Amino acid sequence: MKILITGAAGFIGFHSSLNLLEQNDCEVIGLDNINDYYPMTLKFERLKQLGISPDYIRYNSIVSSEKFSNFSFVRLDITDETHIFQLFERYKFDYVIHLAAQAGVRFSIDNPNSYIQSNVVGFSNILEACKAYPVKHLVYASSSSVYGLNNDQPFSPEHKTDKPISLYAATKKSNELMAYTYSHLFRIPTSGLRFFTVYGPWGRPDMAPMLFAKAIIENKSIKVFNNGKLERDFTYISDIVEALMKITFALPKSDLNGNQARIINIGNGNPVHLLDFISALEESLGKEAKKDFLPMQDGDVYSTYADISDLVKETGYKPKVGIKEGVSNFVEWFTNFYKI
């Protein structure tokens, strides 16, 4: 069984790769362009955990893991149509877990083209490759951001998502529409995963947990938007990966039109007030945060709350890690990794 994981040097991609490799019943190819959206050193350190030495990484060159005999990595951009097709032709993947994307809500306001290229053009290349070299299942990352100005809580895949308030959200919504079209036209089973606020060890440095932890340790103020009146469905990384794996190997059922295309929420199903999350960080760090209360940011939403009933029904998934345990695990990794 051959599985492609795009975005393998990213937060969720790294943990997903590690999960599959520890099962040791498949061949995994990891792909990432290792861009500089955030420090590349963290991405290289994640790859080291997978047995990939940065010294041997070259563009479009397959590198074998020194730790896992069933893992290889290639530095490649999903906008590179020619080499993406060559990779699919070479490996004839059974499953594709597509996590590569230009992430970040606020970054999309000032850098729109990078989102169009990676999230739209790049996703189109993945779909075309799956059409040319058929796969059993294409699983791809969407986002809770697609719910936009929807005020109905908890967010359900049945809700309308036609009011995105960031270009990032708009590109993720376009992915869902594109995937449905390819499922209809070319019978490609697809699953779009609307992730809700993922956190944990090896997380992204542009996300609140790491920004807050770093500022608290350095006695700097943390920016608390909307005066702290925000809720997020914080979901610990191991719960995210467990759900992702269950979904990958449970193919979507056909709808009334015969299409195997589903959208599913992956979250905790238990939103946490931002100030409670900060409190958990303060407790784990043993230090009080200096808070700079600010107005709401453009492109942000007041609350995210996932209806995960479909996920539970289809896979038996239940989130296991509560906010205090998850934050404690994150802080332990953060302070050890950065030697603070």
Steps between C-alpha positions, in 0.01 A plus 500: 500500500652830386396828659596854401493767772542853369607762751700230683733756660203691637332464838219254417694339215793415725282341767296312239815364337636387836173327586498303175867407524464367851233261370755371247247351258532746213750692289478874561630772271516843661497815289556861600640813334646618836412864439593783734150602616639424846858401595616210287712371788188365673399316183845347467491394865169324443651319201794393715251324728391306192859406418553752221828692520482857363848447353357266235190694404501625142210620288315212328742242642370203701673463839469176699447514875784392724249405771203346316560256216153573362533879477642724229481874456506733201528878502249603239247776446143394420484778239770312305261304279764313300681352798177432693380286210835321480477420872150353462609301195798358689319392819138433395370610839210319666416789732579871492487709818526856371598741777732736308359852478578861567365539852403799710194723495663840552796433267252456213393865524841628388621200297203383293693352208681243714159363603368485145813320381531244779140447605329522162756427227685250717180320600395487135828319422434246774149436368625461144771258615241295691292491182793390282623242754185393688516474879274320745441817700609864497486659844570873512516778757222752500447733795243617754567846351255417219210557742582873490210719611271204571349563845343157550686303768630236512630509143365212295607382154132548410524876556548746216860615455450773242626795708876455551671802655860428398662395174644198683146386583387567143778282358410218739136522398611486136688177581178341624315599182782383276521165680127445465521571128784251449318241705194546279682505167777248562373288791783597736400437864582819692477617861545863601599548862395822670764523773425703813784688681770232520767530769769291668872414480679595176229757426525802276682803647248741348214351702377627837643223726860564400462877467342519845745262669801683360366841606410384851847354556665818370277726715347656189135584447279260308243636255151400612261589219134595544591564864521126557139436399589219262437127507698235316444128463859419599585148381814319611720365224473131596120522481528667159729227368283221640197641322695555178618137495153365567358710217777407255425129518121535518387595151215747461159360419337593171246782510172503308689594183750217539783731607746391767581847630459593863577795722561430866592703807801398705496674833456453870132590511559706815592866441730669750502870591824663390565631852460146638759378250736778609436403862602140424821631343570716806449202728732273299767769470464610862483860389230762449452653157503870427191553285454769238125505427426601140202528263396222262733432207396505135438151369451347844185340645354524851446134565569155357307200629504173308208265462693171478198268505568378145860419587395313814229310312725397211819414689425476872741788559501669838748773596712388794720795597355785707629855492708482821674176399554620145643836604725331756636265231555793265684707764725205589600460134533876444731562795714195417524567127591866539705431815314762701 
